[in-house]
Amino acid sequence: MQAKILHAETAYCGFFELRRLKLEHDRFAGGSSGPLVREVLQRSDVAAALLHDPAADKVVLVEQYRAGAHLAGVDPWLIDIVAGRIEGGQSALETVIREISEESGLTPTSIEPIGVYLTAPHLSSEQVHLYCATVDSAQVAGLHGLAHEGEDIRPRVMTRAEALALRGMQPLSLWAGLALGWLEHAPRSAAGPA
């Protein structure tokens, strides 16, 4: 099976870049799709981490305003995991360490990769590099975020059970749901006491 981009142009460039593509691809039944037009949001990838304190069996999540949630008609102060854009020259691991400090004020003692996922491949090129970071939840204090980015972030410490229950109580970001699902099924050495 083959696919090719026949033409690509920038339709909009702001917080995200909207790319308009003219493409064609092979069809499962044979032949070609013929020229199709698709629009894709393009931006750098994301590194995100679930902050877990296995000694206390607690999870540190962050709460902040999210415009997409607001537009979707759900509570825009979303409870989420730490996440940020991978900037030029930084690795996903360097990014997640930076974001943990910026968004929670914590320093991880270890970081374990969970996986790399396409967040919404039907409309975006974004990949999320997902981790679980071991932290000391007793050190959570204050509000965080970068003022020049308009961030206003409140860390929230929850028991593991409270954090896992969020999946059935309210909408979550895709990567928060993935990370909490991983925590629920992680080996005891990674997830702490059951």
RAPE-V291299 format. One record per residue. N is the residue number from 1. D_CENTER is the distance of its C-alpha to the mean C-alpha in Angstrom with 1 decimal. Layout:
# RAPE-V291299
((N	D_CENTER) (N	D_CENTER))
This chain:
# RAPE-V291299
((1	30.3) (2	29.7) (3	27.8) (4	28.5) (5	27.5) (6	30.8) (7	29.7) (8	26.6) (9	26.7) (10	24.6) (11	25.0) (12	23.2) (13	21.6) (14	20.1) (15	16.6) (16	15.7) (17	18.3) (18	19.6) (19	21.4) (20	24.3) (21	25.2) (22	28.5) (23	28.2) (24	29.9) (25	29.3) (26	31.4) (27	31.8) (28	32.0) (29	35.5) (30	36.6) (31	37.0) (32	34.6) (33	32.4) (34	34.2) (35	32.5) (36	29.5) (37	27.5) (38	23.8) (39	21.5) (40	18.0) (41	15.5) (42	15.1) (43	13.2) (44	12.1) (45	9.2) (46	6.2) (47	6.5) (48	4.9) (49	7.8) (50	9.7) (51	12.9) (52	15.9) (53	19.6) (54	21.5) (55	24.9) (56	24.4) (57	22.1) (58	19.9) (59	16.2) (60	14.9) (61	12.3) (62	12.1) (63	13.5) (64	13.6) (65	14.8) (66	12.7) (67	15.1) (68	13.6) (69	14.1) (70	17.4) (71	18.5) (72	17.6) (73	20.1) (74	18.1) (75	18.1) (76	16.1) (77	15.7) (78	12.5) (79	12.0) (80	8.5) (81	7.2) (82	7.6) (83	5.4) (84	7.5) (85	9.2) (86	11.3) (87	14.7) (88	17.9) (89	19.5) (90	16.7) (91	15.3) (92	11.8) (93	13.5) (94	15.2) (95	12.2) (96	10.5) (97	14.1) (98	14.5) (99	11.5) (100	12.7) (101	16.0) (102	15.3) (103	13.3) (104	15.3) (105	18.4) (106	18.2) (107	19.0) (108	17.7) (109	20.7) (110	18.9) (111	15.6) (112	15.3) (113	13.2) (114	11.9) (115	11.3) (116	10.1) (117	9.2) (118	9.9) (119	7.8) (120	11.1) (121	13.9) (122	16.6) (123	15.6) (124	13.2) (125	13.3) (126	9.6) (127	8.5) (128	5.5) (129	7.6) (130	7.0) (131	9.8) (132	12.0) (133	14.0) (134	17.4) (135	18.5) (136	21.5) (137	20.6) (138	24.1) (139	23.2) (140	20.9) (141	22.7) (142	22.5) (143	20.1) (144	17.8) (145	16.0) (146	17.7) (147	20.5) (148	20.8) (149	17.3) (150	18.3) (151	15.9) (152	17.3) (153	15.3) (154	16.9) (155	16.0) (156	17.1) (157	18.7) (158	19.2) (159	21.0) (160	19.3) (161	21.1) (162	20.0) (163	16.3) (164	16.8) (165	18.9) (166	16.3) (167	15.3) (168	18.7) (169	19.3) (170	16.8) (171	14.0) (172	10.5) (173	7.1) (174	6.9) (175	4.4) (176	6.7) (177	9.5) (178	9.1) (179	9.1) (180	12.0) (181	13.7) (182	13.8) (183	15.2) (184	17.8) (185	19.0) (186	18.6) (187	22.0) (188	23.7) (189	23.5) (190	19.7) (191	19.4) (192	22.6) (193	25.4) (194	25.2))
